[in-house]
């Protein structure tokens, strides 16, 4: 008799309280797509920044961000999705902070 009660409790929860369970394959695919989109965005920002000001520092910061996105894609392909997520978040935050602090 617990099964119907559990199902009723799940229906009563607000949508924000329910957790979406992804399969490991789906989680890997989502992170690969996210890293690919962010890689394309970093490449676009690199082109824009180089058009306004050419600098080795600009290439270094955004080149490192592009390499980081590639590393995250490979980590996700090999099943290290949590590590890839943390690395992607912290690495891109560091790249944007370096852009704001170091680049004129």
C-alpha positions in Angstrom: 0.0 0.0 0.0 3.0 2.3 0.2 3.4 2.5 -3.6 0.2 4.4 -4.3 1.0 6.7 -1.4 4.5 7.4 -2.7 3.0 8.1 -6.2 0.5 10.5 -4.7 3.2 12.3 -2.8 5.3 12.7 -6.0 2.3 14.3 -7.7 1.7 16.7 -4.9 5.3 18.1 -5.0 5.8 21.3 -6.9 7.6 20.9 -10.2 10.7 22.6 -8.8 11.0 20.0 -6.1 11.0 17.1 -8.4 14.4 15.9 -9.6 15.0 15.0 -13.2 16.9 11.8 -13.4 19.2 11.6 -16.4 20.9 8.4 -17.6 24.7 8.6 -17.6 24.6 8.7 -21.4 22.2 11.6 -21.4 24.3 13.5 -18.9 27.5 13.0 -21.0 25.7 14.2 -24.1 24.4 17.3 -22.4 27.8 18.2 -21.1 29.4 17.5 -24.5 26.9 19.8 -26.2 27.3 22.5 -23.5 31.1 22.4 -23.8 30.8 22.6 -27.6 28.5 25.6 -27.5 30.8 27.3 -25.0 33.8 26.5 -27.2 32.1 28.2 -30.2 31.2 31.2 -28.0 34.8 31.5 -26.8 36.0 31.3 -30.4 33.6 34.1 -31.4 34.7 36.3 -28.4 38.4 35.6 -29.4 37.7 36.8 -32.9 35.9 39.9 -31.6 38.6 40.7 -29.1 41.4 40.2 -31.8 39.5 42.5 -34.2 39.5 45.3 -31.6 42.9 44.7 -30.2 45.6 42.2 -31.1 47.5 40.9 -28.2 49.3 37.7 -27.2 47.6 37.9 -23.9 44.2 37.8 -25.6 45.2 34.8 -27.6 46.5 33.1 -24.4 43.4 33.7 -22.3 40.9 32.6 -24.9 43.2 29.9 -26.3 43.3 28.4 -22.8 39.5 28.6 -22.6 39.2 26.8 -26.0 41.6 24.1 -24.8 39.7 23.8 -21.6 36.5 23.2 -23.5 38.1 20.5 -25.5 39.4 18.8 -22.4 35.9 18.9 -20.9 34.5 17.3 -24.0 37.1 14.5 -23.8 36.4 14.0 -20.0 32.7 13.8 -20.7 33.2 11.2 -23.5 35.2 9.1 -21.0 32.5 9.3 -18.3 34.1 12.0 -16.0 31.1 14.3 -16.3 31.2 15.8 -12.8 34.8 16.6 -13.0 34.2 18.1 -16.5 31.4 20.2 -15.2 33.4 21.7 -12.3 36.4 22.2 -14.6 34.3 23.9 -17.2 32.6 26.2 -14.7 35.7 27.2 -12.9 37.9 27.4 -16.0 35.6 29.7 -17.9 35.0 31.8 -14.9 38.8 32.2 -14.5 39.1 33.1 -18.2 36.4 35.7 -18.0 38.0 37.1 -14.8 41.4 37.2 -16.5 39.8 39.0 -19.4 38.3 41.6 -17.1 41.4 42.0 -14.9 44.3 41.6 -17.3 43.2 42.7 -20.6 42.8 46.4 -21.2 
